[in-house]
Amino acid sequence: MGLRSLAFMFAAAFALAGCETQKAGPDSTPEQAAQSAYRHDGPPALTLYTMINNNSGAGAHTSLMINANQRVVFDPAGTVRLKAVPELNDVLYGVTPKVKDFYERAHARNTFHVRIQRVEVPMEVAMQAIRLAQKAGPVASAQCASSTSQILKQLPGFEGVNSTWFPNKLADQVAKVPGVSERVLRENDDDDKQVAIAEFEAKQADR
């Protein structure tokens, strides 16, 4: 097989693996992240987000919300970034109910829907997930499912999860975890989620 064929195969694999393609903005400082920490009063839990193309069914992005002593989102190579939400090495801090709702809906466009899978876990497992997420980033483009699966496979209760580059394959593995609940979010907003981000930022500035 020639170099040209190999290059094509790798390019196709990255395209199928999905994930965002560029980093959105600079990192926050550790101090900013700590100051914005939000503790949700719900049980410790992991929530896997899988963004899926409505036309092809291909997985486009993977991210992981972790509720432990604080609630964060591990958003590897993601592009949904908000001025009021510090991001440090692909971990979003200060994930309040309003931020959580916006984050989910920003990914549900007229071209994509979001598969949302939630698993309640012991606090020590959620804390381990946060520590692993904080060490995992920043993540290169097209490695969202790979980096997230690497975190999950190390956690008690997720022994059935194997490393994968593909968002849909990761979601299908998580679907087999005992106690998982699942829902799908669909909306018909503009395909460009930067429009939604700008609108959200403008509303916050008016308050």
ABEGO torsion letter per residue (X at the ends): XBAAAAAAAAAAAAAAAEEBABBBEBBBBAAAAAAABBBBABBBBBBBBBBBBAAAGBBABBBBBBBBABBBBBBBGBABBBAABBBBGGBBBGBBAAAAAAAAAAABBAABBBBBBBBBBBAAAAAAAAAAAAAAOBBBBGAAAAAAAAAAAABBGAAABBBBABAAAAAAAAAABBGBBBBBBBBABBABAAAAAAAAAAAAAAX
